[in-house]
Amino acid sequence: MPSIVDDLKQGAIYNDLDYNAAGYDVRIGEEVPESKAESWLITMPSEKRISRADTGTEDKGNWEVYYTNLNPEHFGGLEIGRRYRQRWAVETSYRLMKHDFTAKSASELRSQREFVANMAFIYNAIWMASNVKYAVENDRPVKDDQGRYPFTANQLMVAMLLDMEDIDIGEVRDLSV
């Protein structure tokens, strides 16, 4: 990490700031004046790290660092941090989809791998929808206090395999109808 990150964290701690930011050019690896900055380094306390540690915001290890082209003066440093956290939630869900829903394929055919990945997205959407629907119908949170969903991905896949009911979806012989 560049030394500026340590300086940003220390400055935020010393001045009791919610976040600290500086213009930074990663191509030259240097801080740049705010008026010329096209990219920014932003540091702020990590709620997750602080909740797991006894040291609080005084420990520089409990701070997150973001590199962005969004000016924190215009967008708000805390808002940028919130959006980055949402991004990681999306990436985590993609990782879960790959692990829980995709069939393991060693196919060299891209079309087959894409089909498997697309099915994983569909299965994940069904899984999330069933958990949300269950929570709404039973007036419960979607996740329990341990962060678990009512139905696991494995339970959904097994239920789909065991449910062999025929469903009338209005099929027609002539697709032009």
N, C-alpha and C positions, 0 to 999 in steps of 0.2 A: 504494500500500500504506500502511496506517496506520503511524504511527511505532512503535507497539507491536511490530510484526513485527521491526523493526530491533533494538529493545531485547531481544526474546526471543532472537534469534540471538546478539547480543552477550553476553547473560547466559549462554547455553549454552556459548559459546566460552570465556568468562572462567572459568566454573566447571567446565569439562571435563565437560559433561553429555551423555548420549546423546540427550536431547530436552529441550525446554523448553515450557511451556504456561502459558496464562493464561485466565481467564474473560473472555469478550468478548461484547458485545451489538452485533451488526451494525446493529440498528435505530437505535441512538443513536451508534454508532461509537466506543464507549469501552470501556475495560477495566472489569470489574465484580469485586467481591469473590468469591472462590472459593465461599463459602457460598451466594451468590445466583446464581451462574453457571448458565445453561441451555445456553450454547454456549461453545465453546473454540477458541482459536487454538493450534495445536501446530506447533512447528518442530523439524526433525531433519535430520541430514546426508543428502544425496542420494548414494547409492552410485554411481549412474550419472554424476553430475556430477563426483564426486571421482575416479572412474576415468579420466575424460577430461581432468582438469585437473592441474596440477602443484602447486596451492596447498593442497589438502587441506581439512580442516575449519576451518582458521583463516580461510578466505575465506567471508564471509557469503553470497556468490553461490552457494556449493555446498550451501546448505540449502534444504529443501522446507518449504512452509507448508501446513497443512491447517486448515480450518474445519469443526467438527463439533459435534454435540450429545452426543457420547460423552465422559464425564468420563475424562480420562487416568489419574486416580488409581484408578479402578475397573477400566478396561479395559486400561491400560498404553499409554503413548504410542507405544512402538515397535510394538505390536500394531495400533494404529489406523493407523499409517503403512503397515504391511504390507498391511492390508486395502484401504487406498486404492490402493496399487500394483496389487493384484489387480483392482480395479475398472477401472483404466486399461487393463489387459490385455484385459478384456472389451470395453471401448469400442473399443480398437484392432482387435479381431477383427471387430466390427460394421462398422467402417470398411472393413476388407479385404473383408468380404462384399459391401458395397455396390459396391466398386470392381471386384472380381474376378469376382463371380458374377451380379450383376444385369444383365439385359438393359436397355438404355437405353430407357426408356419415357417418352413425352410424353403419355400418356393422361390425360385429365381424369377418367376413371372410377376412383374409389377402389378398387373391387373388383379391377380389373385391376392396379393398382399393388400392392395387398396380395398378390395371387396371385404376382406377380413377386418380391416381397420374401420370401414364404414359400418359394418355390422356391429362392431364394438361400440361405436357412437350411438347407434340405435338402441342397443341393449342397455347402455348406460342411461339414456334418456328414459327408457321404460322403468329402469330401476329407481331413478330419482323421482319420477312421476308417481310410482307406486308408494314410495316412502312419504312423499309430500301429501298425497291423497289420504293415506292412512292417518297421518298426523292431523290433517284438517278435520277428517270425519270423526276422530276421537278426541279433538280439542287438546292435542299434545304438541310439544315442540318436535321438530323434525329429527333432532338428535337428542339423546339423553344426556345426563350430566357427565358421562364419560366420553361423549363425542361419537356415540354409536347410533347407527340408523336402526329403525325397527326391523327391517329386512336386510340381510346381508346379500351381497352380489351372488354368492353361491346359492343361497336359498331361492333367489329369483330364477337362476338358471335351472336348478333342479325342478322347480315348479313348472317352468316352461316345458321341460322334457316330459314330465309326468302328466301334463294336461293334454290329453289327446282328443278333446272335444272337437267335433266338426262345427264350424261357424258358417252360417249363411251370410255372405257379404254381398249378395245380389249379383252373382256372377252371370254373365251373358255369353252366349256362343259367338255372337257377332260383335266384335269390339267397336264397330262403328256406332253401335247403339250407345 
